[in-house]
């Protein structure tokens, strides 16, 4: 093969690889953005017992019939 043919072959292979990388970047960009920059939501369990509503406990203490 002549030098011109070898350069032509490598040029075509390079363009194909570049095209695939370009398309992969377009497709993977939004996916990676969601994965890398997603906000994590962390919830903690409350260790304190919940208090009953204020109206019901005062009625029980007052001795009102229910």
C-alpha positions in Angstrom: 0.0 0.0 0.0 1.2 3.5 -0.8 1.6 6.1 2.0 -1.4 8.0 0.6 -3.6 4.9 1.0 -2.5 4.3 4.5 -3.2 7.9 5.5 -6.6 7.7 3.8 -7.5 4.5 5.7 -6.4 5.9 9.1 -8.2 9.1 8.3 -11.5 7.3 7.7 -11.0 5.2 10.9 -10.3 8.4 12.8 -13.4 10.1 11.5 -15.6 7.0 12.3 -14.2 6.9 15.9 -14.8 10.7 16.3 -18.4 10.4 15.0 -19.1 7.6 17.5 -17.6 9.6 20.3 -19.6 12.7 19.3 -22.9 10.8 19.2 -22.0 9.0 22.5 -21.3 12.4 24.1 -24.7 13.7 23.0 -26.6 10.7 24.3 -24.6 10.3 27.5 -24.6 14.0 28.5 -28.1 14.2 29.9 -27.9 10.8 31.5 -24.6 11.6 33.3 -26.0 15.0 34.3 -28.9 13.4 36.1 -26.7 10.8 37.8 -23.9 13.1 38.8 -25.8 16.2 39.8 -29.0 14.7 41.3 -30.0 16.0 44.7 -30.2 13.4 47.4 -33.0 13.6 49.9 -32.2 12.4 53.4 -34.9 11.9 56.0 -34.2 11.2 59.6 -36.3 9.3 62.0 -37.6 11.2 65.0 -36.3 9.9 68.3 -38.8 11.9 70.3 -42.3 10.4 70.8 -45.0 12.3 69.2 -47.1 14.5 71.5 -50.9 14.0 71.4 -53.0 16.9 70.1 -53.4 19.6 72.7 -57.2 19.5 72.8 -57.7 15.9 73.7 -55.2 15.7 76.6 -56.7 18.8 78.3 -60.2 17.4 78.0 -59.1 14.1 79.7 -57.5 15.9 82.5 -60.5 18.1 83.1 -62.7 14.9 83.6 -65.1 15.7 80.8 -67.1 12.7 79.6 -66.2 11.6 76.2 
